[in-house]
Amino acid sequence: MLGRVSTLEEKKTGGYRNHSIMLENREKLSISGVEHVISFNSETVILETVAGALAVKGGELDVNKLNIEDGNISISGIIYSLNYSDKHGMGGKGSGFLSKMFK
């Protein structure tokens, strides 16, 4: 039985899905490669993607479309910043991604 050989791109992203971000006029954000929505409100959306944790900060943020099965999300509002963290940085108690985001 032959095993599947991972490509260099798959090793970089840590998964088999592609990850992309499209931002239009700082108002419409489309993201692929989303594995899980950790939390969201009108100012911050925190996602787990195949490329690591992603925090989207802005104003009047609204999740318009979400399809975790396909790994796609669409967010509207005023986008101030996009900030990545490794997946490994999310788990530590008191020193992880989420604790830094909410200090």
C-alpha positions as CSV (number, residue, x, y, z in Angstrom):
1,M,0.0,0.0,0.0
2,L,1.4,3.4,-1.0
3,G,1.0,6.4,1.3
4,R,0.2,9.9,0.2
5,V,3.2,12.2,-0.2
6,S,2.8,15.7,1.2
7,T,3.8,18.6,-1.0
8,L,6.0,21.5,0.3
9,E,2.9,23.7,0.3
10,E,0.9,21.3,2.5
11,K,3.8,21.2,4.9
12,K,3.9,25.0,5.1
13,T,0.2,25.3,5.8
14,G,0.0,22.3,8.0
15,G,-3.1,21.0,6.1
16,Y,-4.4,20.0,2.8
17,R,-6.6,23.1,2.1
18,N,-5.4,26.4,0.7
19,H,-5.6,29.6,2.6
20,S,-6.3,32.9,1.1
21,I,-7.5,36.4,2.1
22,M,-9.3,38.9,-0.2
23,L,-9.9,42.4,1.2
24,E,-12.0,44.9,-0.8
25,N,-11.8,48.5,0.2
26,R,-11.2,47.6,3.9
27,E,-14.9,46.7,4.0
28,K,-15.4,43.2,2.6
29,L,-13.2,40.4,3.7
30,S,-13.3,36.8,2.3
31,I,-11.1,34.1,3.9
32,S,-10.6,30.5,2.9
33,G,-8.9,27.8,4.8
34,V,-10.9,28.4,8.0
35,E,-11.1,25.5,10.3
36,H,-12.9,27.0,13.3
37,V,-14.4,30.3,14.5
38,I,-13.1,30.8,18.0
39,S,-15.1,33.9,18.8
40,F,-16.6,37.0,17.2
41,N,-18.3,40.3,18.1
42,S,-18.6,43.6,16.4
43,E,-15.0,44.6,17.0
44,T,-13.0,41.3,16.8
45,V,-13.3,38.0,14.9
46,I,-10.9,35.2,15.9
47,L,-10.5,32.3,13.6
48,E,-8.4,29.2,13.4
49,T,-7.1,28.7,9.9
50,V,-4.8,26.2,8.2
51,A,-2.1,28.8,8.5
52,G,-2.6,29.5,12.2
53,A,-4.9,31.7,14.4
54,L,-6.1,34.9,12.8
55,A,-7.5,37.9,14.6
56,V,-9.5,40.3,12.5
57,K,-10.0,43.7,14.3
58,G,-12.4,46.4,13.1
59,G,-15.6,48.2,13.6
60,E,-19.2,47.1,13.0
61,L,-17.9,43.7,11.9
62,D,-20.6,41.2,10.8
63,V,-20.1,37.6,9.7
64,N,-22.2,37.5,6.5
65,K,-21.4,33.9,5.3
66,L,-19.8,31.0,7.1
67,N,-19.2,27.6,5.7
68,I,-16.8,25.6,7.9
69,E,-17.3,22.5,5.8
70,D,-15.8,24.3,2.8
71,G,-13.6,26.5,5.1
72,N,-14.9,29.9,3.9
73,I,-16.0,33.0,5.7
74,S,-17.2,36.4,4.6
75,I,-16.9,39.4,7.0
76,S,-18.1,43.0,6.4
77,G,-17.4,46.1,8.3
78,I,-14.4,48.4,8.6
79,I,-11.2,46.3,8.9
80,Y,-8.4,47.8,11.0
81,S,-6.0,44.9,11.2
82,L,-5.3,41.2,10.5
83,N,-3.0,39.5,12.9
84,Y,-1.7,35.9,12.7
85,S,-0.3,33.6,15.5
86,D,0.8,30.0,15.2
87,K,-1.5,27.3,16.2
88,H,0.9,26.3,18.9
89,G,0.7,29.8,20.4
90,M,-2.9,29.4,21.2
91,G,-2.7,26.7,23.9
92,G,-0.5,28.0,26.6
93,K,-2.1,29.1,29.9
94,G,-1.7,32.8,30.4
95,S,0.8,33.2,27.6
96,G,-1.3,32.2,24.6
97,F,-2.8,34.0,21.7
98,L,-6.1,34.7,23.3
99,S,-4.7,36.0,26.6
100,K,-2.5,38.5,24.6
101,M,-5.5,39.6,22.5
102,F,-7.7,40.5,25.4
103,K,-5.1,42.2,27.7
